[in-house]
Amino acid sequence: MAMNTVGVVGLGYVGLTMAVTLARKGFTVHGVDTSPAVLDALARGRPHLYEPGLDEALGTFLGDRLHVASALPGGVEAAIICVSTPVSPETRGPELGNLRAAARHVAERCAPDTLVIVRSTVPVGGSRAVVLPELLSAWGRARLAFAPERTIQGQALRELEELPQVVGGLDLESGRAAAKLFERVTRRVVSVSSLEAAELVKLANNCHTDLIYSYGNEIALVAERWGLDPLEVIRAANVDYPRPDLARPGFVGGACLSKDPYILISASRATGYTPWLVGQARGLNEHLPGHVAERLVAMIRSARGSAEGARLSVLGWAYKGWPPTDDMRGAPIVPMLPLFRAAGLSLRGHDHLVGADVIRGLGAEPVTAEAAFDGADAVLVVTNHPEYAKLDLGRLLPRLRRPAVLYDAWRILDEETVRGAGVRYAGIGYG
């Protein structure tokens, strides 16, 4: 018999996109969150986060097939847990209190026949060690599966319907039930043999992405030492070469890539094995923002004689520019700020989606992208938001104070135009 009523516990990026997708596919969905601010925003049909398509989906389904509350109603046939699982800033170990609380809520509000699906990222063994005991304590038995979220912010609603969904169950029946639910959502379901196999799939995917990006950054830092252009090297290396492409250098942040490597490392160490590559890749990607900040400060000092009082405009405060997001988790600007403050720089900032109050709260004066050039000694383009590439440099560059520096982290601006205006140009590993 087909499931029709689903609860979604946790309405952050993962849960809210999952909830509206399920509603779109014909399920009756009950979304739950503990944050009054989140519940209030959603009750008014306003998503508390940016994701293309959410506004329209809420307008279509809220109050009809999609309901939002602080607790699950009775009678849901499946409950999908989508709460955050951060890592401790001090120990880098996973903090699973939210997961345990969500499992307890499901156990209290649902019945033994409810299919429970964990979608939060967990250490290998986390579903069995944290969620299962809560269910067994209340019910004596459980139907439990793990189905990792693997979408990219900015394209989540499309990818939820297009990407294969990996599913692993506590037992055969749990796995089949979860697979049947997701067959109504996406084109292909990939079933694996256990909860743990599915948990490792998620961590393997994200750590691999982190590793690929880190290698592009490694090449950039090496090229910098020889005064070479890393983009020239990477492009030439990739032309018609039948091996995996080298990634272009760039910042690597976000909620997943900045924590999932630590979750895998922690889980692996518990078994007596410390991964060789995962931690090094993460360490390199975390080193990059500080390296860029130090280089930029040195360039400003070289140009002006001192960085004290110099005006720096930062374009791009979210962790990435494409696909666009307002997410500040793992944003490269955050570790740069202490270095800029220590150098005595005066900061202005712009982002297409991050609110002015957030930028102001981080110690910068919010400005428009064009006003960022007015009287600035340096401009730092942190993200590759496509609108920055459309800036009219011929009109804006003359507004800079001279000598001026433009640090284009992703190399999305026209270098010739910048240099032609007498402005020093640089990028990651370049200039």
Summary of the structure (lengths in Angstrom):
residues: 431
radius of gyration: 23.6
end to end distance: 63.3
largest distance: 74.4
contacts: 1514
relative contact order: 0.09
helix: 44%
strand: 15%
